[in-house]
Amino acid sequence: MALCRTASTEHIEIGAEVFAAELIFPEEDFVSSMNELGVQPGACTPEHIVRIKDATKTTLSHQGLCKRAVRFGFAREGAFEGVTWAAVRDRVFGIPSWRRGR
C-alpha cells in the first residue's frame, strides 16, 4: 500500500509542477522567446536562459526554463549541469551595484 501511495504522490507532484509552470510562463511564450533570441535547436546556452528570464520577468526558475529548453529541443540533456546562475547573470548583466559596494 505504501508503494502505491508513494508512486501516486510522485505523479501528482510532477503534474502539479507542470501545471504551475504553464501558468507562470506558458510554453508557447517560452518557444516564442527562444525564437526571438534566435536560439537554434540544440544551441541554447546558460546566457540565453538568463536573458529570457530577465526579459520576460518570469518567476519560473532557471532550472524550470532549462527543462523546457531540453523538452523543446533548444538544448541537449545535461547541457546546464553545474551552472552557477548568479555568475551567469553577473557575466551577462554585470555585477549589481548593491553587491559592488561604494
N, C-alpha and C positions, 0 to 999 in steps of 0.2 A: 504494500500500500504506500509506503513512504517513497519508493522509487517512482511510482506513478505521479504522486503529488509533486515531487521534485521536477520531473520532466515537464509536467503540465505548467508548473510555475515558471520554468525557464522559457517555455514557448510564449506564455503570456507576457513575460518581461520583455522579450525580444519584440513582440508585436507592439507593445506599448512604446518602446523606444523608436520603432519605425514610424508609428503614428505621430508621436511628438515631433520627430524630426521633420515630417512632412508639413505639420502645422507651422513650425518655426521657419522653415525655409523650403518651400515646395521644390520638388525635383525638377520640374520644368524651368523654374527660375535659376536653379543651380546650373543646369545644362546651358541655358541661355547665357549666363555669366561666364562660363568657361569658353563658350564660343566667342563672346565679345572680347575676351582676352586673347583669343587666337590660339588657345591651347589645343595642340594636335593630339590624336589618340596615342596614349602611352607616354606622353611627354610632360605631364603635369609635375611641377616641382613644388617644394615647400613654399617658395616665394609666391607662386600662383595662389596657393591656399590662403596665405596671409593677405594677399591683395583682395581676394574675393571676400574674405571675412570682413575686412575693413570697408570695402566699397559698398557692401550690402548691409552692413551693420547687423548682420545676423548674430543671434545668440547661440547658434549651433556651434559646438566645439570644433576645434581644429581637427580632432580625431574623427568627429562625425562627418566633416567635409572630406576628409581623406577617404573614409569608407565609401562615400558617394563617388569620389573621383575614380576609385578602383571599380566600383559597380558599373559605372557608365563607360569604362574603358579609357578614361583620361590618364590613368596611372596603372602601373603594374602592382600586383600584390607584393607587399613588403617594401614598397618604394619610400615609405615615410617612417620606417623603423629608426628609432634613436634620435629623431628630430627634437631639438630644443626650440620650442615655438617662440619663446621670448627672444632668443638670439636671432632667429629669422626675422622677427618683427623689427628688432634693432637694426639689422643689416638693411632691410628694405626701407624703413621709415626714419632711421636714426634713433639715437637714444633720447627718450623723452626728457624734457627739461627738468621735470621733478626728480629724475634719477641722476642728473648731471651735477646737481648742486649749484653753487654760485661761483 
